[in-house]
Amino acid sequence: MKKKKNLWRLWCKALGEKAGKNDREADNIAYIRTLLFLSYLITNCFIIAGVVRHWNDVPTINNQKVLVK
């Protein structure tokens, strides 16, 4: 349990300075900051996946002749 509290404390410090009047309010602000961080991370992963998927995506020209009646 102590290790979990220590990891949470370090994560909160990594998010930025402590905000709020007391520890409970500071924890709630840290939860919101964590959600924002995760949304940015997920968005960036989708952007990178799209770039990698279309990397070197050169359109090919089909050389088949079209028959017109």
Secondary structure, 3 states (H helix, E strand, C coil): CHHHHHHHHHHHHHHCCCCCCCHHHHHHHHHHHHHHHHHHHHHHHHHHHHHHHCCCCCCCCCCCCCCCC
